[in-house]
Amino acid sequence: MKIASLFAGAGGLDKGFENAGFTVEWANEYDKTIWETFRKNFPKTRLDERSIRDVDSQEIKSFGHFDGLVGGPPCQSWSLAGSMKGIEDQRGSLFYEYLRVLSDIEPKFFLAENVPGLISKRHIGEYKKIVAEFEKRGYQVTEGKVNASDYGVPEDRERVIIVGFHKDLNRKFIFPERTHNKLKKVTLKQAIGDLPEPVAALPGNNANSNLKIPNHEYFTGAFSSRFMSRNRIRGWDEQAYTIEASGRHAKLHPSAPPMKKINKDEWIFEKGSEHKYRRLSIRESARIQTFPDNFIFHYSKVNDGYKMVGNAVPVKLAEAFANEILKQIA
């Protein structure tokens, strides 16, 4: 089955669908720092580099009929940790570009993914309007919040997933059952415990060349007051905190000593052991996001590597939904 991908990023969602047997025929991504990574990991996919606002749906249709449309419109404007401007932000309004393309190409199904801030009290009204717009376009919609750790991802990462089946299919999507309960969840030890110590980024947080393990390097520099306002370490037997799209705010490696809370919104490192606190590497972050090791991220600034990994949909979460869609529409 053929799919089109909007706001593709580095391709976590696309990789999950590809693993399930779908063909990513056409994709759109506007961020030039991502293009090389996407092209080299999806060499058979036609990548459109324009803003989706400038893409006529007829051009997409020229590649033939698509069975599905997938994508996660930029989430920063809906994020509880971000601006929370929602639809008032240009990035938030991109949800309506997704709706435009969906209306025009009329695939059998669609899947949209976003942050839990989308269903926050502040944005729930707009969210309901978006769901209603999907329904107006002839789709039976199933939506809800999931945690990626319930599907084999070693990370506490909550996301809103919206799936619609075209009315002609006469069925409503049922979310996949959780595959990993509390006792079975994948741990950090299982995910990254075999990786050796990574290399620090070059001065200015520039990328190293010819790393023995691709992307196994980490961001260096001071930790901000925002970073030190919370515990930033999860232990080896736990799941990671949500991987962020920022090197500066990347969480700490589980081998670090525990942080100590000294006041409200104020934590410190163990005195005398400050050198033991380092951020997760890009490869460790990618492992946690369940990218395979042969998925290589290309960048000159290490922060761009963190951005690509942190903005992605975990591959195994995408694969779980892709398999379930395939099963239910076959």
Sequence and secondary structure as in RCSB ss.txt:
>XXXX:A:sequence
MKIASLFAGAGGLDKGFENAGFTVEWANEYDKTIWETFRKNFPKTRLDERSIRDVDSQEIKSFGHFDGLVGGPPC
QSWSLAGSMKGIEDQRGSLFYEYLRVLSDIEPKFFLAENVPGLISKRHIGEYKKIVAEFEKRGYQVTEGKVNASD
YGVPEDRERVIIVGFHKDLNRKFIFPERTHNKLKKVTLKQAIGDLPEPVAALPGNNANSNLKIPNHEYFTGAFSS
RFMSRNRIRGWDEQAYTIEASGRHAKLHPSAPPMKKINKDEWIFEKGSEHKYRRLSIRESARIQTFPDNFIFHYS
KVNDGYKMVGNAVPVKLAEAFANEILKQIA
>XXXX:A:secstr
 EEEEES TTSHHHHHHHHTT EEEEEE   TTTHHHHHHH TTSEEE S GGG  HHHHHTT   SEEEE    
GGG TTS   GGGSTTTTHHHHHHHHHHHH  SEEEEEE GGGGSTTTHHHHHHHHHHHHHTTEEEEEEEEEGGG
GT SB  EEEEEEEEEGGG         S  TTT   HHHHHTT    EE BGGGB  SS SSTT EE  S   T
TGGGS     TTS B    S STT  B TTS   EEEETTEEE  TT GGG  B  HHHHHHHTT  TT     S
BHHHHHHHHHHS  HHHHHHHHHHHHHHH 
